[in-house]
Amino acid sequence: MPSKQANLGFMLIGAMMWAALPCLGQRATITGTVTDPSGAAIPRAKVTVANPDRGFVEHLTTNPAGAYVATALPIGDFEVTAEAPGFRKLIQSGIVVRVGSRLRVDLRLQVGAVTQVVQVKSSPVHVQTETAELSDVITGKQIDNLLLNGRDFASLILLVPGASPTNDLDLSNPQNGGDVTVSFNGNRRRMNNFMIDGVPAMDETGYARTVVTPSLDSIAEFRIATANYGAEYGKLGSAQISVATKSGTKQFHGDAYDYFRNTGLEANPWFINRTIAPPGGNAPKSPLHWNDFGYTLGGPFYIPGHYNTHKNKTFF
């Protein structure tokens, strides 16, 4: 039988492999063309798509039409670099990649020495021109700043046009069991599909319920596609909700929280006091004691002097 040390080693290797895997369900893409000042395509130009925060780098070469495509990208801040003989090197930064997005970043090189560098720091126009998909992204900033009674990320789904909750939907109850009884554009509520980092998270018994409800602090962002999405989603024909969780970067980061609700902080509705309480008094309060607490932690996995010393390979 394997020893305890061997089992521990296998567990550690498995954890490292899991930490290093990209979130396949995000399927973000950057595409574009590389041209000269006249607009003519530059074939075989070198294109580098990089996310400096995570040490992610992908090297590409343009085809005869000057086009390039970088697929299966993780979410985050990217920069795209293009270079070709006889032209100045061009670096386009400030590119924000969202979950499931498909961005076009066209690069026009200027004639000059290869050692000369042109840096452009601006974000491309946030207009979806590559697909006919109708979708909306709920960002991490919205998740952090919007008050959600029940601390359920599904409450934010109702911000999307076409979302219609059923009468029995109660996302304020932390024990609702992941029920998401929301209809999109008149489709059946059971036809919605939830994915967390590319893994299906729907109850397969036929109920409109998720089997996993991630903590709000673990969600980086999520996209809700309601129509004209690609065939890669499949399975169910209504809304496709793709959740991307937070990942590690070169810097350690995290937080600790406790969302606290208690009877002493709650007020009875005015109508209850009016109908139940004696004149001039207050109705008794229903007991309420609720603490939603936890923490998040992310960063690079490294062993000083032995593994990932530059903190650009493996993250958790």
N, C-alpha and C positions, 0 to 999 in steps of 0.2 A: 504494500500500500504506500502511496506517496506520503512523504513526511509533512509535518505542519509547515516547515520552512518552504517546501516546494509548493504547497497550496497557497501560502501567502505570496510567493513569487508569481504564481499564475494569476492571482487576484490583482496584484499590482500591475502586471503587464496588461491585463484586460482593462483595468481602469485607465491606463495610459492610452491604450488604443481607442477607447470610447471617448476620451477627452480630445483626441486628435482628429476624430471623424468630423467632416463638415456636416452641416445640417442640410441633408439632401432635399428636404421638402421645401426649402426656401427658393431654389431654382431661379435665382436672380441672374440677369444677363446684361452684359454691356456689349453693344455692337456699334459699328461705325465704319467710315472710310477714311483713308489717308490720301490727301491730294497735294498737288503743288500750287503755287500762287495763281495759276491759270484755271485751276479746277480739275486738271487732268489727274487720273489715278496714278498712284505710286505703288507698283507691285513689289513684293518681297521687302517691304519696309518692316523694320523690327518694332513691335508693339509690346509694351510691358504694362500689365494691369496689376496694381499692387494695393494692398491695405497695410500701411506701415504699422498700425496699432497691433495687428495680429501677426505680422511677419509673413503675410500671404503675398505670393508673387506668382504670376503666370506669364510666360513668354509666348508670344504669338508672332506669326509672319503673315502679312497681307497677301491675298490671292491676286491673280492678274487684274481683277477689277478694283484693287486697292482696299478691299473689305476685310474686316476681322470680326470675330465673335468670341467672347469669353463667357462661358456658361458655368452653371452651378456655383455661383459666387456667394459667399457669406454676406450678411448685411454689415453695413459700416461705412466709413469714409474711405474713398478710393482715390487714386490718382492714376492717370493713363499717360504713358510716355511713348512717343514715336520718334524714330530716327532712321535716316537713310543717307547714303553717300551723296555729298554735294548739297545737303540741306542742314539747317540748324536743328538741333535737338529740341523737341517741344514737349513740355510737361504740363498736362492739364490736371489740376487738383480741385478740391472742393466738390467732388462727385459723391453724392449720398445715395447709397444703394439700399433700397427698401426690400422687404420680404416679397418675393414673387414678382419683382419689377423687371422691366425690360427697357433699358435706357439706350439712347443713341448718343454717342460722343464722336463727332466727326473732327478730324484733325487736319489742319492745313499748314504744311511746312513752308518755311521761308528759305530762299536760297542763301547759302552761306557756309562757313566752315563747320565741320562736325563738332568741333570743340565749343562752338557757341551754343548757348542754351536760351530758349524762350520759355518763360513760365507764365501760365495763365491760371489765375486763382478765381474761379467763378463756378457756380453750379449750372448745369444745363437746365433749359426750360423744363418745368415739371408738367409737360403735356405728353400724354401717351400717344405716340405716333407709330409705334411698331406693331401694336395689336388692337383689335376692336373690343377688347375686354372692358367690361364695366365693373370697376372695383374701387374700394376705398381702403386706405391704410389708417389704422389707429396707432399712433406713435407712443413711445414710452413716456414722453412728456405729458401727453393727454392722460395716460394711465396714472401717472403720479399726481397730477393736479386736479383731476375731477373726483368729486366725492361720490363714492359708490356705497350705497346702503346694502350691506351684505358682503362686500369685498369680493364680488364675483365679476370676472372680466367680461362675462356674457352681457352685463348691463350695457357695455359700450357698443354692442352690436346694434342696439336700438337707435344709434346715431346715424345709421346708414339709410339712405333713401330706399323705400320699398320694404323696410322691415315692419312687420305688424305682429305684436305680441298677442297671445291668446289671453282670455280672461283669467285663466288659472295660473298664469306665470307669476312667480313670486321670487325674484332674485334677491330680495332683502333678507330672506331666511337662509342662514348659513347651512341649514340641514336640508336644503331642497334636493340634494342628491344629484346635482349636475343637470337638472331638467332645464332645457332650453327650448321651450315651446314657442318658437318664433317662426312666422311664415314670411317668405320673401317673394314679393311680386305675385302673391296668390298661390304659390306652390305649397304642397303639403309640408308640414313642419318636420316630418320624418325624413324628408329628402335632403336635408342639410348635411354637409360633411365637414367634420372637424379634424384637423391634423395639427399635431404638435411636433415641430421639428421634423416634419415629413412622415410621422408615424400616425396612422389612423387612430382617433380617440373617441369614436362613436360606439354606443351600445348596440351590438349587432343583433339584439333580440327584437328590434323593431321599435323601440321607444326613442323619443326625441330627447336623448340624454347623453352626456359625455361621461366616459368612464374615468377620466382624469380631469380635475379642475386645478390648473396650476396657480400658484400664489401670484398675486399681482406684481410683487417685487421681482419675480423671476422672469417676467415677460418683457422682452425688448420691444416688440411691436407685433401686430397681426393684420393680415389683409383679408377683406371680405369681397370675394368675386361673386357677383350676382347674375351675370349674363355674358355670353360670348367668350367664355374662357376656353383655354386650350384643352386638347384631348388628354393631356398628361394628368388631369384631375380625375375624370371618369367617375365610375362607381355610382354616384348619386347626382341627380339632375337639378338640384336647387342651388343654394348658396354654398360656396367653398370657403371655409374659414381656416386660414393657415396661420398658425401661431409660431413665432420664432422666440425662443428663450434667450436670455442673456448668455454671453460667452466670455471666456477669459481674454485678456489682452496682455501686453508686456508689463503693465502696471497692476499691482494688487488693488482690488476695490471691493466694496461690500457695504452692507448696512445691517442694522438691527432695528426692530420695530415692535410696537405693541399698540394695536388699535383697541381702545377700551370703551365699553359702554356699560352703564350701570343704572339701576333704578333711581339712584339719587341724582343722576344727570338728566333723566327723562322727564318730560311733561305730559300729562294726560291731554288728549284732545279736548277742545272746548265743549263739544257736543256731549261727550261722556260726562263731564262734570255737571253739565246742565240737566241731563236726564236722570242721572243716578244719584248724585250727591244731594244731601239735604240743603235747604236754602242757606247760602253763605258758606257752604263747606265744599270739600273736594272728594271726588270718588277715590277709592283705594287704587293704588297702582299695581299693575301686574309685575311680579318679580322679573328682573332682567339682570343677568350677570354674564357678560360676554367679553372675552379677551382673545383677540386674533394676533398672535405673536410669532415671531420667527426671525430669521436672518438670511442673508445671502453673502456669498464670498466667491470671488473669481480672481484669476491671475495666471501667471506662467507656472508650469511644472518644470523644475530644474534641480540639478544636483551640482552645487558649486565645484568647478574644476573637473567635472566628469560628464555631465549631460546638459545640453541646452543652455550653455553658459551665456549665450546672447539673448535668451528668452524669446526666440522667434520660431519655435517648432511646436511645442506641446503646451496646451492650455487646459484649464479646468474652470 
